[in-house]
């Protein structure tokens, strides 16, 4: 992949790793290159790679273990982490006074928009 398009470099790294997982080139449990190794291979700043790995960990795609490396999570772990994030956000909205009816209406609206062709 050639870096430097319209996306930030770290966003390109995130997209590349996700694409590799979708295509099966990376599987659950696979270890990714170290931050330093990935940075050298791609000729980017190690901080950029670290930021991408952190973003993927936050999304539940990777688990980064200090001194051990970054590993691809199983899809079930990814889905579980995403569900937890959704639940946390719903809790924030609830505490802010958003009703279940308002939230349901917003969800329905978004899903209906996606059905338009």
Order of alpha helices (4+ residues) and beta strands (2+ residues): alpha-alpha-alpha-beta-beta-alpha-alpha
